[in-house]
């Protein structure tokens, strides 16, 4: 299941973990926008976001391996 950890730029605000079976992330017009089958689930101005990291275990792309 797709899951994203959103880290705020200010440490006094809590970070957000959001997950949903149909969650997608789009960065546009200065916003980090997470949508699901019903539309926008969460939208945060990019200036308030330090990082957005996909953290689910079932990512489509395999993790890089060291050789």
BELJO-V301067 format. One record per pair of residues at least 12 apart in sequence whose ideal C-beta (glycine too) atoms are under 7 Angstrom apart, sorted by the first residue. I is the first residue (numbers start at 1). GAP is how many residues later the second one is. If there is no record, write none. Layout:
# BELJO-V301067
I|GAP + I|GAP
This chain:
# BELJO-V301067
1|18 + 1|20 + 1|55 + 1|57 + 2|17 + 2|18 + 2|21 + 2|52 + 2|54 + 3|14 + 3|15 + 3|16 + 3|52 + 3|53 + 4|14 + 4|19 + 4|21 + 4|30 + 4|48 + 4|49 + 4|50 + 4|51 + 5|12 + 5|48 + 5|50 + 6|26 + 6|38 + 6|43 + 6|46 + 7|43 + 7|44 + 8|40 + 8|41 + 8|42 + 9|39 + 9|40 + 9|41 + 18|16 + 18|23 + 18|24 + 19|37 + 20|16 + 20|21 + 22|14 + 22|15 + 23|13 + 23|18 + 25|27 + 27|19 + 30|15 + 30|16 + 31|12 + 31|13 + 31|14 + 31|15 + 32|12 + 32|14 + 32|17 + 32|20
